[in-house]
């Protein structure tokens, strides 16, 4: 039996743990899932929804609106 507890893949941080500003694709358009959730959060928080946000900006806005609405984390 091989011990795989210290393989590089297991030691690497997951995407959820990586800082948003370090995302390689952070400047791409937000995903459909981000847009859908952000639109819902924006409506609940009575904040404007910007459909042209990047993935990184959408992630930051989602976190801010989760805090404001009490959703999520």
CHARMM internal coordinates of N, CA and C (Angstrom, degrees):
IC EDIT
DIST 1 N 1 CA 1.4558
DIST 1 CA 1 C 1.5265
ANGL 1 N 1 CA 1 C 109.53
DIST 1 C 2 N 1.3164
ANGL 1 CA 1 C 2 N 117.22
DIHE 1 N 1 CA 1 C 2 N 135.12
DIST 2 N 2 CA 1.4574
ANGL 1 C 2 N 2 CA 122.22
DIHE 1 CA 1 C 2 N 2 CA -177.57
DIST 2 CA 2 C 1.5167
ANGL 2 N 2 CA 2 C 110.23
DIHE 1 C 2 N 2 CA 2 C -96.88
DIST 2 C 3 N 1.3357
ANGL 2 CA 2 C 3 N 116.37
DIHE 2 N 2 CA 2 C 3 N 138.49
DIST 3 N 3 CA 1.4653
ANGL 2 C 3 N 3 CA 121.69
DIHE 2 CA 2 C 3 N 3 CA 177.72
DIST 3 CA 3 C 1.5239
ANGL 3 N 3 CA 3 C 108.79
DIHE 2 C 3 N 3 CA 3 C -88.69
DIST 3 C 4 N 1.3347
ANGL 3 CA 3 C 4 N 117.56
DIHE 3 N 3 CA 3 C 4 N 110.19
DIST 4 N 4 CA 1.4646
ANGL 3 C 4 N 4 CA 122.35
DIHE 3 CA 3 C 4 N 4 CA -178.90
DIST 4 CA 4 C 1.5189
ANGL 4 N 4 CA 4 C 112.90
DIHE 3 C 4 N 4 CA 4 C -105.36
DIST 4 C 5 N 1.3148
ANGL 4 CA 4 C 5 N 118.42
DIHE 4 N 4 CA 4 C 5 N 23.67
DIST 5 N 5 CA 1.4619
ANGL 4 C 5 N 5 CA 120.78
DIHE 4 CA 4 C 5 N 5 CA -174.73
DIST 5 CA 5 C 1.5146
ANGL 5 N 5 CA 5 C 113.89
DIHE 4 C 5 N 5 CA 5 C -73.50
DIST 5 C 6 N 1.3299
ANGL 5 CA 5 C 6 N 118.32
DIHE 5 N 5 CA 5 C 6 N -18.56
DIST 6 N 6 CA 1.4619
ANGL 5 C 6 N 6 CA 119.84
DIHE 5 CA 5 C 6 N 6 CA -177.96
DIST 6 CA 6 C 1.5236
ANGL 6 N 6 CA 6 C 112.99
DIHE 5 C 6 N 6 CA 6 C -119.85
DIST 6 C 7 N 1.2861
ANGL 6 CA 6 C 7 N 118.16
DIHE 6 N 6 CA 6 C 7 N 32.79
DIST 7 N 7 CA 1.4592
ANGL 6 C 7 N 7 CA 120.26
DIHE 6 CA 6 C 7 N 7 CA 178.29
DIST 7 CA 7 C 1.5211
ANGL 7 N 7 CA 7 C 109.18
DIHE 6 C 7 N 7 CA 7 C -74.00
DIST 7 C 8 N 1.3227
ANGL 7 CA 7 C 8 N 117.96
DIHE 7 N 7 CA 7 C 8 N 147.00
DIST 8 N 8 CA 1.4686
ANGL 7 C 8 N 8 CA 120.34
DIHE 7 CA 7 C 8 N 8 CA -178.73
DIST 8 CA 8 C 1.5197
ANGL 8 N 8 CA 8 C 113.77
DIHE 7 C 8 N 8 CA 8 C -55.75
DIST 8 C 9 N 1.3275
ANGL 8 CA 8 C 9 N 117.10
DIHE 8 N 8 CA 8 C 9 N -37.44
DIST 9 N 9 CA 1.4600
ANGL 8 C 9 N 9 CA 120.09
DIHE 8 CA 8 C 9 N 9 CA -178.88
DIST 9 CA 9 C 1.5295
ANGL 9 N 9 CA 9 C 111.37
DIHE 8 C 9 N 9 CA 9 C -62.24
DIST 9 C 10 N 1.3253
ANGL 9 CA 9 C 10 N 116.49
DIHE 9 N 9 CA 9 C 10 N -37.43
DIST 10 N 10 CA 1.4555
ANGL 9 C 10 N 10 CA 119.93
DIHE 9 CA 9 C 10 N 10 CA -179.99
DIST 10 CA 10 C 1.5187
ANGL 10 N 10 CA 10 C 111.66
DIHE 9 C 10 N 10 CA 10 C -75.41
DIST 10 C 11 N 1.3195
ANGL 10 CA 10 C 11 N 117.99
DIHE 10 N 10 CA 10 C 11 N -27.85
DIST 11 N 11 CA 1.4565
ANGL 10 C 11 N 11 CA 121.64
DIHE 10 CA 10 C 11 N 11 CA -179.31
DIST 11 CA 11 C 1.5313
ANGL 11 N 11 CA 11 C 112.46
DIHE 10 C 11 N 11 CA 11 C -83.18
DIST 11 C 12 N 1.3177
ANGL 11 CA 11 C 12 N 117.13
DIHE 11 N 11 CA 11 C 12 N -19.13
DIST 12 N 12 CA 1.4594
ANGL 11 C 12 N 12 CA 120.84
DIHE 11 CA 11 C 12 N 12 CA -178.62
DIST 12 CA 12 C 1.5190
ANGL 12 N 12 CA 12 C 110.12
DIHE 11 C 12 N 12 CA 12 C -70.60
DIST 12 C 13 N 1.3512
ANGL 12 CA 12 C 13 N 116.88
DIHE 12 N 12 CA 12 C 13 N 141.72
DIST 13 N 13 CA 1.4608
ANGL 12 C 13 N 13 CA 118.84
DIHE 12 CA 12 C 13 N 13 CA 178.47
DIST 13 CA 13 C 1.5206
ANGL 13 N 13 CA 13 C 110.97
DIHE 12 C 13 N 13 CA 13 C -67.44
DIST 13 C 14 N 1.3108
ANGL 13 CA 13 C 14 N 117.22
DIHE 13 N 13 CA 13 C 14 N 144.44
DIST 14 N 14 CA 1.4490
ANGL 13 C 14 N 14 CA 120.90
DIHE 13 CA 13 C 14 N 14 CA 175.14
DIST 14 CA 14 C 1.5179
ANGL 14 N 14 CA 14 C 109.89
DIHE 13 C 14 N 14 CA 14 C -73.10
DIST 14 C 15 N 1.3073
ANGL 14 CA 14 C 15 N 117.00
DIHE 14 N 14 CA 14 C 15 N 164.03
DIST 15 N 15 CA 1.4611
ANGL 14 C 15 N 15 CA 120.37
DIHE 14 CA 14 C 15 N 15 CA -179.92
DIST 15 CA 15 C 1.5174
ANGL 15 N 15 CA 15 C 112.08
DIHE 14 C 15 N 15 CA 15 C -59.11
DIST 15 C 16 N 1.3155
ANGL 15 CA 15 C 16 N 117.59
DIHE 15 N 15 CA 15 C 16 N -32.68
DIST 16 N 16 CA 1.4585
ANGL 15 C 16 N 16 CA 120.52
DIHE 15 CA 15 C 16 N 16 CA -179.60
DIST 16 CA 16 C 1.5246
ANGL 16 N 16 CA 16 C 111.28
DIHE 15 C 16 N 16 CA 16 C -68.34
DIST 16 C 17 N 1.3406
ANGL 16 CA 16 C 17 N 117.70
DIHE 16 N 16 CA 16 C 17 N -22.46
DIST 17 N 17 CA 1.4533
ANGL 16 C 17 N 17 CA 121.69
DIHE 16 CA 16 C 17 N 17 CA -179.29
DIST 17 CA 17 C 1.5290
ANGL 17 N 17 CA 17 C 112.98
DIHE 16 C 17 N 17 CA 17 C -92.38
DIST 17 C 18 N 1.3051
ANGL 17 CA 17 C 18 N 117.36
DIHE 17 N 17 CA 17 C 18 N -11.35
DIST 18 N 18 CA 1.4544
ANGL 17 C 18 N 18 CA 121.91
DIHE 17 CA 17 C 18 N 18 CA -176.72
DIST 18 CA 18 C 1.5314
ANGL 18 N 18 CA 18 C 109.08
DIHE 17 C 18 N 18 CA 18 C -80.01
DIST 18 C 19 N 1.3426
ANGL 18 CA 18 C 19 N 117.80
DIHE 18 N 18 CA 18 C 19 N 133.99
DIST 19 N 19 CA 1.4688
ANGL 18 C 19 N 19 CA 119.41
DIHE 18 CA 18 C 19 N 19 CA 178.04
DIST 19 CA 19 C 1.5330
ANGL 19 N 19 CA 19 C 111.18
DIHE 18 C 19 N 19 CA 19 C -58.07
DIST 19 C 20 N 1.3010
ANGL 19 CA 19 C 20 N 115.91
DIHE 19 N 19 CA 19 C 20 N 138.73
DIST 20 N 20 CA 1.4645
ANGL 19 C 20 N 20 CA 121.45
DIHE 19 CA 19 C 20 N 20 CA -177.09
DIST 20 CA 20 C 1.5270
ANGL 20 N 20 CA 20 C 111.64
DIHE 19 C 20 N 20 CA 20 C -55.12
DIST 20 C 21 N 1.3144
ANGL 20 CA 20 C 21 N 116.81
DIHE 20 N 20 CA 20 C 21 N -39.37
DIST 21 N 21 CA 1.4627
ANGL 20 C 21 N 21 CA 119.59
DIHE 20 CA 20 C 21 N 21 CA -177.90
DIST 21 CA 21 C 1.5250
ANGL 21 N 21 CA 21 C 112.91
DIHE 20 C 21 N 21 CA 21 C -68.68
DIST 21 C 22 N 1.3390
ANGL 21 CA 21 C 22 N 117.45
DIHE 21 N 21 CA 21 C 22 N -13.07
DIST 22 N 22 CA 1.4640
ANGL 21 C 22 N 22 CA 121.63
DIHE 21 CA 21 C 22 N 22 CA 178.42
DIST 22 CA 22 C 1.5263
ANGL 22 N 22 CA 22 C 112.89
DIHE 21 C 22 N 22 CA 22 C -97.09
DIST 22 C 23 N 1.3262
ANGL 22 CA 22 C 23 N 118.83
DIHE 22 N 22 CA 22 C 23 N 0.64
DIST 23 N 23 CA 1.4544
ANGL 22 C 23 N 23 CA 121.47
DIHE 22 CA 22 C 23 N 23 CA -179.38
DIST 23 CA 23 C 1.5226
ANGL 23 N 23 CA 23 C 109.79
DIHE 22 C 23 N 23 CA 23 C -65.58
DIST 23 C 24 N 1.3110
ANGL 23 CA 23 C 24 N 117.22
DIHE 23 N 23 CA 23 C 24 N 130.80
DIST 24 N 24 CA 1.4623
ANGL 23 C 24 N 24 CA 122.26
DIHE 23 CA 23 C 24 N 24 CA 178.13
DIST 24 CA 24 C 1.5231
ANGL 24 N 24 CA 24 C 110.13
DIHE 23 C 24 N 24 CA 24 C -66.56
DIST 24 C 25 N 1.3219
ANGL 24 CA 24 C 25 N 117.51
DIHE 24 N 24 CA 24 C 25 N -36.34
DIST 25 N 25 CA 1.4688
ANGL 24 C 25 N 25 CA 121.68
DIHE 24 CA 24 C 25 N 25 CA -177.35
DIST 25 CA 25 C 1.5327
ANGL 25 N 25 CA 25 C 112.09
DIHE 24 C 25 N 25 CA 25 C -101.42
DIST 25 C 26 N 1.3101
ANGL 25 CA 25 C 26 N 117.48
DIHE 25 N 25 CA 25 C 26 N 17.43
DIST 26 N 26 CA 1.4601
ANGL 25 C 26 N 26 CA 121.24
DIHE 25 CA 25 C 26 N 26 CA -176.56
DIST 26 CA 26 C 1.5129
ANGL 26 N 26 CA 26 C 115.22
DIHE 25 C 26 N 26 CA 26 C -61.54
DIST 26 C 27 N 1.3370
ANGL 26 CA 26 C 27 N 116.51
DIHE 26 N 26 CA 26 C 27 N -24.75
DIST 27 N 27 CA 1.4639
ANGL 26 C 27 N 27 CA 119.13
DIHE 26 CA 26 C 27 N 27 CA -179.28
DIST 27 CA 27 C 1.5236
ANGL 27 N 27 CA 27 C 113.18
DIHE 26 C 27 N 27 CA 27 C -90.26
DIST 27 C 28 N 1.3299
ANGL 27 CA 27 C 28 N 116.80
DIHE 27 N 27 CA 27 C 28 N 1.90
DIST 28 N 28 CA 1.4700
ANGL 27 C 28 N 28 CA 120.32
DIHE 27 CA 27 C 28 N 28 CA 175.81
DIST 28 CA 28 C 1.5276
ANGL 28 N 28 CA 28 C 109.50
DIHE 27 C 28 N 28 CA 28 C -79.17
DIST 28 C 29 N 1.3154
ANGL 28 CA 28 C 29 N 115.84
DIHE 28 N 28 CA 28 C 29 N 164.64
DIST 29 N 29 CA 1.4652
ANGL 28 C 29 N 29 CA 120.78
DIHE 28 CA 28 C 29 N 29 CA 178.12
DIST 29 CA 29 C 1.5276
ANGL 29 N 29 CA 29 C 109.80
DIHE 28 C 29 N 29 CA 29 C -61.31
DIST 29 C 30 N 1.3348
ANGL 29 CA 29 C 30 N 115.93
DIHE 29 N 29 CA 29 C 30 N 145.23
DIST 30 N 30 CA 1.4655
ANGL 29 C 30 N 30 CA 119.19
DIHE 29 CA 29 C 30 N 30 CA 179.79
DIST 30 CA 30 C 1.5194
ANGL 30 N 30 CA 30 C 110.30
DIHE 29 C 30 N 30 CA 30 C -60.25
DIST 30 C 31 N 1.3107
ANGL 30 CA 30 C 31 N 115.25
DIHE 30 N 30 CA 30 C 31 N 156.54
DIST 31 N 31 CA 1.4579
ANGL 30 C 31 N 31 CA 120.79
DIHE 30 CA 30 C 31 N 31 CA -179.91
DIST 31 CA 31 C 1.5216
ANGL 31 N 31 CA 31 C 110.08
DIHE 30 C 31 N 31 CA 31 C -75.79
DIST 31 C 32 N 1.3133
ANGL 31 CA 31 C 32 N 115.83
DIHE 31 N 31 CA 31 C 32 N 166.01
DIST 32 N 32 CA 1.4576
ANGL 31 C 32 N 32 CA 120.73
DIHE 31 CA 31 C 32 N 32 CA 176.66
DIST 32 CA 32 C 1.5216
ANGL 32 N 32 CA 32 C 111.72
DIHE 31 C 32 N 32 CA 32 C -61.71
DIST 32 C 33 N 1.3328
ANGL 32 CA 32 C 33 N 116.00
DIHE 32 N 32 CA 32 C 33 N -39.15
DIST 33 N 33 CA 1.4649
ANGL 32 C 33 N 33 CA 120.13
DIHE 32 CA 32 C 33 N 33 CA 179.05
DIST 33 CA 33 C 1.5221
ANGL 33 N 33 CA 33 C 110.73
DIHE 32 C 33 N 33 CA 33 C -65.13
DIST 33 C 34 N 1.3230
ANGL 33 CA 33 C 34 N 117.29
DIHE 33 N 33 CA 33 C 34 N -42.20
DIST 34 N 34 CA 1.4558
ANGL 33 C 34 N 34 CA 120.34
DIHE 33 CA 33 C 34 N 34 CA 177.70
DIST 34 CA 34 C 1.5312
ANGL 34 N 34 CA 34 C 110.10
DIHE 33 C 34 N 34 CA 34 C -62.24
DIST 34 C 35 N 1.3254
ANGL 34 CA 34 C 35 N 116.87
DIHE 34 N 34 CA 34 C 35 N -45.18
DIST 35 N 35 CA 1.4607
ANGL 34 C 35 N 35 CA 120.96
DIHE 34 CA 34 C 35 N 35 CA -178.28
DIST 35 CA 35 C 1.5202
ANGL 35 N 35 CA 35 C 111.16
DIHE 34 C 35 N 35 CA 35 C -60.94
DIST 35 C 36 N 1.3140
ANGL 35 CA 35 C 36 N 116.51
DIHE 35 N 35 CA 35 C 36 N -44.18
DIST 36 N 36 CA 1.4559
ANGL 35 C 36 N 36 CA 120.68
DIHE 35 CA 35 C 36 N 36 CA -179.33
DIST 36 CA 36 C 1.5274
ANGL 36 N 36 CA 36 C 111.39
DIHE 35 C 36 N 36 CA 36 C -62.81
DIST 36 C 37 N 1.3224
ANGL 36 CA 36 C 37 N 116.61
DIHE 36 N 36 CA 36 C 37 N -48.70
DIST 37 N 37 CA 1.4595
ANGL 36 C 37 N 37 CA 120.86
DIHE 36 CA 36 C 37 N 37 CA -178.46
DIST 37 CA 37 C 1.5239
ANGL 37 N 37 CA 37 C 110.91
DIHE 36 C 37 N 37 CA 37 C -67.91
DIST 37 C 38 N 1.3257
ANGL 37 CA 37 C 38 N 116.99
DIHE 37 N 37 CA 37 C 38 N -39.98
DIST 38 N 38 CA 1.4560
ANGL 37 C 38 N 38 CA 121.01
DIHE 37 CA 37 C 38 N 38 CA 179.50
DIST 38 CA 38 C 1.5228
ANGL 38 N 38 CA 38 C 111.36
DIHE 37 C 38 N 38 CA 38 C -64.77
DIST 38 C 39 N 1.3157
ANGL 38 CA 38 C 39 N 116.22
DIHE 38 N 38 CA 38 C 39 N -38.15
DIST 39 N 39 CA 1.4693
ANGL 38 C 39 N 39 CA 119.41
DIHE 38 CA 38 C 39 N 39 CA 178.22
DIST 39 CA 39 C 1.5285
ANGL 39 N 39 CA 39 C 110.03
DIHE 38 C 39 N 39 CA 39 C -64.36
DIST 39 C 40 N 1.3306
ANGL 39 CA 39 C 40 N 117.27
DIHE 39 N 39 CA 39 C 40 N -42.83
DIST 40 N 40 CA 1.4637
ANGL 39 C 40 N 40 CA 121.39
DIHE 39 CA 39 C 40 N 40 CA 177.70
DIST 40 CA 40 C 1.5255
ANGL 40 N 40 CA 40 C 110.65
DIHE 39 C 40 N 40 CA 40 C -61.43
DIST 40 C 41 N 1.3255
ANGL 40 CA 40 C 41 N 116.32
DIHE 40 N 40 CA 40 C 41 N -48.61
DIST 41 N 41 CA 1.4691
ANGL 40 C 41 N 41 CA 120.59
DIHE 40 CA 40 C 41 N 41 CA -179.99
DIST 41 CA 41 C 1.5306
ANGL 41 N 41 CA 41 C 111.22
DIHE 40 C 41 N 41 CA 41 C -62.18
DIST 41 C 42 N 1.3284
ANGL 41 CA 41 C 42 N 116.56
DIHE 41 N 41 CA 41 C 42 N -41.09
DIST 42 N 42 CA 1.4598
ANGL 41 C 42 N 42 CA 121.05
DIHE 41 CA 41 C 42 N 42 CA 179.85
DIST 42 CA 42 C 1.5198
ANGL 42 N 42 CA 42 C 111.32
DIHE 41 C 42 N 42 CA 42 C -61.44
DIST 42 C 43 N 1.3263
ANGL 42 CA 42 C 43 N 116.42
DIHE 42 N 42 CA 42 C 43 N -42.18
DIST 43 N 43 CA 1.4664
ANGL 42 C 43 N 43 CA 120.33
DIHE 42 CA 42 C 43 N 43 CA 178.23
DIST 43 CA 43 C 1.5225
ANGL 43 N 43 CA 43 C 110.86
DIHE 42 C 43 N 43 CA 43 C -63.96
DIST 43 C 44 N 1.3320
ANGL 43 CA 43 C 44 N 117.09
DIHE 43 N 43 CA 43 C 44 N -44.24
DIST 44 N 44 CA 1.4591
ANGL 43 C 44 N 44 CA 120.91
DIHE 43 CA 43 C 44 N 44 CA -179.84
DIST 44 CA 44 C 1.5273
ANGL 44 N 44 CA 44 C 111.98
DIHE 43 C 44 N 44 CA 44 C -64.58
DIST 44 C 45 N 1.3326
ANGL 44 CA 44 C 45 N 116.30
DIHE 44 N 44 CA 44 C 45 N -37.29
DIST 45 N 45 CA 1.4592
ANGL 44 C 45 N 45 CA 121.05
DIHE 44 CA 44 C 45 N 45 CA -178.37
DIST 45 CA 45 C 1.5286
ANGL 45 N 45 CA 45 C 112.11
DIHE 44 C 45 N 45 CA 45 C -87.59
DIST 45 C 46 N 1.3173
ANGL 45 CA 45 C 46 N 116.37
DIHE 45 N 45 CA 45 C 46 N -2.93
DIST 46 N 46 CA 1.4616
ANGL 45 C 46 N 46 CA 122.71
DIHE 45 CA 45 C 46 N 46 CA -176.89
DIST 46 CA 46 C 1.5290
ANGL 46 N 46 CA 46 C 110.92
DIHE 45 C 46 N 46 CA 46 C 55.39
DIST 46 C 47 N 1.3301
ANGL 46 CA 46 C 47 N 113.60
DIHE 46 N 46 CA 46 C 47 N 47.25
DIST 47 N 47 CA 1.4617
ANGL 46 C 47 N 47 CA 122.34
DIHE 46 CA 46 C 47 N 47 CA 178.25
DIST 47 CA 47 C 1.5220
ANGL 47 N 47 CA 47 C 108.07
DIHE 46 C 47 N 47 CA 47 C -116.29
DIST 47 C 48 N 1.3284
ANGL 47 CA 47 C 48 N 117.87
DIHE 47 N 47 CA 47 C 48 N 152.52
DIST 48 N 48 CA 1.4694
ANGL 47 C 48 N 48 CA 119.52
DIHE 47 CA 47 C 48 N 48 CA 178.18
DIST 48 CA 48 C 1.5287
ANGL 48 N 48 CA 48 C 111.22
DIHE 47 C 48 N 48 CA 48 C -68.05
DIST 48 C 49 N 1.3107
ANGL 48 CA 48 C 49 N 115.72
DIHE 48 N 48 CA 48 C 49 N 147.31
DIST 49 N 49 CA 1.4615
ANGL 48 C 49 N 49 CA 122.76
DIHE 48 CA 48 C 49 N 49 CA 177.71
DIST 49 CA 49 C 1.5202
ANGL 49 N 49 CA 49 C 108.60
DIHE 48 C 49 N 49 CA 49 C -105.53
DIST 49 C 50 N 1.3329
ANGL 49 CA 49 C 50 N 117.21
DIHE 49 N 49 CA 49 C 50 N 125.47
DIST 50 N 50 CA 1.4621
ANGL 49 C 50 N 50 CA 122.82
DIHE 49 CA 49 C 50 N 50 CA 178.55
DIST 50 CA 50 C 1.5241
ANGL 50 N 50 CA 50 C 108.77
DIHE 49 C 50 N 50 CA 50 C -105.70
DIST 50 C 51 N 1.3229
ANGL 50 CA 50 C 51 N 118.67
DIHE 50 N 50 CA 50 C 51 N 105.77
DIST 51 N 51 CA 1.4654
ANGL 50 C 51 N 51 CA 121.00
DIHE 50 CA 50 C 51 N 51 CA -177.27
DIST 51 CA 51 C 1.5282
ANGL 51 N 51 CA 51 C 113.64
DIHE 50 C 51 N 51 CA 51 C -71.90
DIST 51 C 52 N 1.3240
ANGL 51 CA 51 C 52 N 118.29
DIHE 51 N 51 CA 51 C 52 N -6.91
DIST 52 N 52 CA 1.4574
ANGL 51 C 52 N 52 CA 121.58
DIHE 51 CA 51 C 52 N 52 CA -176.85
DIST 52 CA 52 C 1.5262
ANGL 52 N 52 CA 52 C 113.67
DIHE 51 C 52 N 52 CA 52 C -102.16
DIST 52 C 53 N 1.3344
ANGL 52 CA 52 C 53 N 117.66
DIHE 52 N 52 CA 52 C 53 N 15.69
DIST 53 N 53 CA 1.4649
ANGL 52 C 53 N 53 CA 120.89
DIHE 52 CA 52 C 53 N 53 CA -179.99
DIST 53 CA 53 C 1.5247
ANGL 53 N 53 CA 53 C 111.67
DIHE 52 C 53 N 53 CA 53 C -68.17
DIST 53 C 54 N 1.3240
ANGL 53 CA 53 C 54 N 114.81
DIHE 53 N 53 CA 53 C 54 N 154.95
DIST 54 N 54 CA 1.4616
ANGL 53 C 54 N 54 CA 120.69
DIHE 53 CA 53 C 54 N 54 CA 173.35
DIST 54 CA 54 C 1.5307
ANGL 54 N 54 CA 54 C 108.83
DIHE 53 C 54 N 54 CA 54 C -81.60
DIST 54 C 55 N 1.3226
ANGL 54 CA 54 C 55 N 115.96
DIHE 54 N 54 CA 54 C 55 N 168.76
DIST 55 N 55 CA 1.4669
ANGL 54 C 55 N 55 CA 120.22
DIHE 54 CA 54 C 55 N 55 CA 176.93
DIST 55 CA 55 C 1.5255
ANGL 55 N 55 CA 55 C 110.98
DIHE 54 C 55 N 55 CA 55 C -57.47
DIST 55 C 56 N 1.3357
ANGL 55 CA 55 C 56 N 116.51
DIHE 55 N 55 CA 55 C 56 N -45.34
DIST 56 N 56 CA 1.4599
ANGL 55 C 56 N 56 CA 120.84
DIHE 55 CA 55 C 56 N 56 CA -177.61
DIST 56 CA 56 C 1.5309
ANGL 56 N 56 CA 56 C 110.97
DIHE 55 C 56 N 56 CA 56 C -65.14
DIST 56 C 57 N 1.3311
ANGL 56 CA 56 C 57 N 117.46
DIHE 56 N 56 CA 56 C 57 N -46.80
DIST 57 N 57 CA 1.4627
ANGL 56 C 57 N 57 CA 120.34
DIHE 56 CA 56 C 57 N 57 CA -179.79
DIST 57 CA 57 C 1.5226
ANGL 57 N 57 CA 57 C 111.32
DIHE 56 C 57 N 57 CA 57 C -64.95
DIST 57 C 58 N 1.3292
ANGL 57 CA 57 C 58 N 116.64
DIHE 57 N 57 CA 57 C 58 N -38.47
DIST 58 N 58 CA 1.4659
ANGL 57 C 58 N 58 CA 120.24
DIHE 57 CA 57 C 58 N 58 CA 178.08
DIST 58 CA 58 C 1.5242
ANGL 58 N 58 CA 58 C 110.52
DIHE 57 C 58 N 58 CA 58 C -62.89
DIST 58 C 59 N 1.3128
ANGL 58 CA 58 C 59 N 116.49
DIHE 58 N 58 CA 58 C 59 N -41.54
DIST 59 N 59 CA 1.4596
ANGL 58 C 59 N 59 CA 120.31
DIHE 58 CA 58 C 59 N 59 CA 179.44
DIST 59 CA 59 C 1.5258
ANGL 59 N 59 CA 59 C 110.88
DIHE 58 C 59 N 59 CA 59 C -61.87
DIST 59 C 60 N 1.3213
ANGL 59 CA 59 C 60 N 116.31
DIHE 59 N 59 CA 59 C 60 N -44.64
DIST 60 N 60 CA 1.4691
ANGL 59 C 60 N 60 CA 120.85
DIHE 59 CA 59 C 60 N 60 CA 178.45
DIST 60 CA 60 C 1.5321
ANGL 60 N 60 CA 60 C 110.79
DIHE 59 C 60 N 60 CA 60 C -63.02
DIST 60 C 61 N 1.3307
ANGL 60 CA 60 C 61 N 116.76
DIHE 60 N 60 CA 60 C 61 N -42.14
DIST 61 N 61 CA 1.4626
ANGL 60 C 61 N 61 CA 120.99
DIHE 60 CA 60 C 61 N 61 CA -179.46
DIST 61 CA 61 C 1.5225
ANGL 61 N 61 CA 61 C 110.60
DIHE 60 C 61 N 61 CA 61 C -67.14
DIST 61 C 62 N 1.3200
ANGL 61 CA 61 C 62 N 117.23
DIHE 61 N 61 CA 61 C 62 N -38.61
DIST 62 N 62 CA 1.4639
ANGL 61 C 62 N 62 CA 121.11
DIHE 61 CA 61 C 62 N 62 CA 177.45
DIST 62 CA 62 C 1.5231
ANGL 62 N 62 CA 62 C 109.63
DIHE 61 C 62 N 62 CA 62 C -60.16
DIST 62 C 63 N 1.3250
ANGL 62 CA 62 C 63 N 117.05
DIHE 62 N 62 CA 62 C 63 N -46.20
DIST 63 N 63 CA 1.4639
ANGL 62 C 63 N 63 CA 120.15
DIHE 62 CA 62 C 63 N 63 CA 179.21
DIST 63 CA 63 C 1.5236
ANGL 63 N 63 CA 63 C 111.56
DIHE 62 C 63 N 63 CA 63 C -60.47
DIST 63 C 64 N 1.3289
ANGL 63 CA 63 C 64 N 116.69
DIHE 63 N 63 CA 63 C 64 N -43.64
DIST 64 N 64 CA 1.4637
ANGL 63 C 64 N 64 CA 120.87
DIHE 63 CA 63 C 64 N 64 CA -179.88
DIST 64 CA 64 C 1.5233
ANGL 64 N 64 CA 64 C 111.35
DIHE 63 C 64 N 64 CA 64 C -63.47
DIST 64 C 65 N 1.3396
ANGL 64 CA 64 C 65 N 116.06
DIHE 64 N 64 CA 64 C 65 N -43.12
DIST 65 N 65 CA 1.4608
ANGL 64 C 65 N 65 CA 119.58
DIHE 64 CA 64 C 65 N 65 CA -178.84
DIST 65 CA 65 C 1.5315
ANGL 65 N 65 CA 65 C 112.06
DIHE 64 C 65 N 65 CA 65 C -73.43
DIST 65 C 66 N 1.3229
ANGL 65 CA 65 C 66 N 117.83
DIHE 65 N 65 CA 65 C 66 N -30.67
DIST 66 N 66 CA 1.4659
ANGL 65 C 66 N 66 CA 120.22
DIHE 65 CA 65 C 66 N 66 CA 174.12
DIST 66 CA 66 C 1.5265
ANGL 66 N 66 CA 66 C 109.61
DIHE 65 C 66 N 66 CA 66 C -61.81
DIST 66 C 67 N 1.3015
ANGL 66 CA 66 C 67 N 115.72
DIHE 66 N 66 CA 66 C 67 N -42.04
DIST 67 N 67 CA 1.4725
ANGL 66 C 67 N 67 CA 121.03
DIHE 66 CA 66 C 67 N 67 CA 178.07
DIST 67 CA 67 C 1.5340
ANGL 67 N 67 CA 67 C 110.07
DIHE 66 C 67 N 67 CA 67 C -62.99
DIST 67 C 68 N 1.3162
ANGL 67 CA 67 C 68 N 116.03
DIHE 67 N 67 CA 67 C 68 N -44.65
DIST 68 N 68 CA 1.4644
ANGL 67 C 68 N 68 CA 120.96
DIHE 67 CA 67 C 68 N 68 CA -177.90
DIST 68 CA 68 C 1.5292
ANGL 68 N 68 CA 68 C 112.24
DIHE 67 C 68 N 68 CA 68 C -66.77
DIST 68 C 69 N 1.3420
ANGL 68 CA 68 C 69 N 116.28
DIHE 68 N 68 CA 68 C 69 N -38.59
DIST 69 N 69 CA 1.4712
ANGL 68 C 69 N 69 CA 119.85
DIHE 68 CA 68 C 69 N 69 CA -175.72
DIST 69 CA 69 C 1.5191
ANGL 69 N 69 CA 69 C 113.01
DIHE 68 C 69 N 69 CA 69 C -93.29
DIST 69 C 70 N 1.3274
ANGL 69 CA 69 C 70 N 117.50
DIHE 69 N 69 CA 69 C 70 N -12.67
DIST 70 N 70 CA 1.4589
ANGL 69 C 70 N 70 CA 120.15
DIHE 69 CA 69 C 70 N 70 CA -177.48
DIST 70 CA 70 C 1.5247
ANGL 70 N 70 CA 70 C 113.32
DIHE 69 C 70 N 70 CA 70 C 81.22
DIST 70 C 71 N 1.3169
ANGL 70 CA 70 C 71 N 116.76
DIHE 70 N 70 CA 70 C 71 N 11.46
DIST 71 N 71 CA 1.4723
ANGL 70 C 71 N 71 CA 121.29
DIHE 70 CA 70 C 71 N 71 CA 178.49
DIST 71 CA 71 C 1.5118
ANGL 71 N 71 CA 71 C 110.69
DIHE 70 C 71 N 71 CA 71 C -89.48
DIST 71 C 72 N 1.2985
ANGL 71 CA 71 C 72 N 114.68
DIHE 71 N 71 CA 71 C 72 N 167.55
DIST 72 N 72 CA 1.4603
ANGL 71 C 72 N 72 CA 119.72
DIHE 71 CA 71 C 72 N 72 CA 173.71
DIST 72 CA 72 C 1.5017
ANGL 72 N 72 CA 72 C 113.15
DIHE 71 C 72 N 72 CA 72 C 75.26
DIST 72 C 73 N 1.2438
ANGL 72 CA 72 C 73 N 116.27
DIHE 72 N 72 CA 72 C 73 N -142.30
DIST 73 N 73 CA 1.4615
ANGL 72 C 73 N 73 CA 126.16
DIHE 72 CA 72 C 73 N 73 CA -172.23
DIST 73 CA 73 C 1.4543
ANGL 73 N 73 CA 73 C 112.79
DIHE 72 C 73 N 73 CA 73 C -33.60
END
COOR INIT
IC SEED 1 N 1 CA 1 C
IC BUILD
